[in-house]
Amino acid sequence: MGAEIIEIDRPGEWPDDLTAYVKAAADAAGSVATYAELCEDGALGDFYTGLRELLAGRLLRTFHATRLLDYEVDDVKADGLRRLAPRLLQDRQDKALASGVITADERDALRESSVFKTERFAQFRLNKVCVVGNRQPLYDRPIGAQFSFWGGEAQYNGAGWNELASDRVKKLGRPALVVALLDASDPTVAILSYSELIYPFVGSFMGLPEVGCQIDYEADVPGDRIEAVWQPGDADYDQFPRFPQG
């Protein structure tokens, strides 16, 4: 792959130019005790453009929690992560049917229960790949539904999910944490996070507790940007003691 990989939670491994830039932003932030306090006034917004420029030619390591069938693990490694859209859910259901994993009736029930059929939730996730931008939330924030239910967020958040007759279908596959490498420097790609990326960088540099970063990435992540898929039994997955094993 060749590109340098940046991980927000590991400031000791950042290149010197990035470290110096984030230090300057931290100095501008002054003395703060919590990550919420750092983010609340929005004073570091002017540093965001420069951060994106520094990330050019580098890739940001991020994490996508999901539940995958065995062949879907291979698909993600080969083809990457696609932005959420009705076609994505349909393709996933059709392949499960063709592979003998679900029945035609189960496929049809899944079709009718997705958020695209039942409610407006999809507008907040449509055409985005949603990832966690740093490791800390994986240790200390609630994670459950993503690993617990097959089909993805647009499936299990649908109004008809609880009425699905087949609990077996809901529990297909195994938990998986997809490690995706994002080009956060591309100005043509919208990166929407709960706080601009400069804040988790500064929070990590300052050693603040509860630094968190969710990124909604408005582009597909190609297969060559999938670094790994971690599942129960893998040391990298099992480092997170709160993650489910089945």
FENWO-V489891 format. One record per run of one state. SS is the DSSP state (A for helix, B for strand, O for the rest). FROM is the first residue (numbers start at 1). TO is the last residue. Records with the same first field share a line. If there is no record, write none. Layout:
SS->FROM-TO ; FROM-TO
This chain:
O->1-3 ; 7-10 ; 14-15 ; 30-34 ; 41-44 ; 55-57 ; 69-69 ; 80-80 ; 82-85 ; 99-103 ; 114-114 ; 119-120 ; 125-128 ; 133-135 ; 141-144 ; 149-152 ; 157-160 ; 164-166 ; 171-173 ; 183-190 ; 194-196 ; 207-213 ; 218-220 ; 222-222 ; 231-234 ; 239-246
B->4-6 ; 58-68 ; 81-81 ; 129-132 ; 174-182 ; 191-193 ; 214-217 ; 221-221 ; 226-230
A->11-13 ; 16-29 ; 35-40 ; 45-54 ; 70-79 ; 86-98 ; 104-113 ; 115-118 ; 121-124 ; 136-140 ; 145-148 ; 153-156 ; 161-163 ; 167-170 ; 197-206 ; 223-225 ; 235-238
